[in-house]
């Protein structure tokens, strides 16, 4: 009885294999076209490259409260704070993040930094092409993550 069941299982598996062999191959044109990871359902829950957001006036939302760095289990966020002046206003608060670095060599994309941020300054974007042969290219600085002012008018 068990031998017959094993033979039936093998036959079923081989029938699936032969059926797939006869169907045409589907090719993704990924480097030149849209990638295989597109779609509204995917983009809602995907945790990609971090983005530092701006408010409606174009000022940075980050107030250098260090909550994201404190919540990070892999200790990959480095922040250096500075005070805003009347002549040079970077954020709407008293302080702003003079330096904001995320080391993607250590980041585990857990999302704790996004949840901990009281001003919604840091979010996960949809960028997933972060691979690099050079580890120094994986340290993202504030300038790399900051949303451009021009993209605010497009919203």
Buried (B, 14 or more C-beta within 10 A) or exposed (E): EEEEEEEEEEEEEEEEEEEEEEEEEEEEEEEEEEEEEEEEEEEEEBBBBBBBBBBEEEBBBBBBBEBBBEBBEEEBBBBEBBEBEEEEEBBBBEBBBEEBBBBBEBBEBEEBBBEBBEBEBBBBBBEEEEEEEEEEEBBBEBEBBBBEEEEBEEE
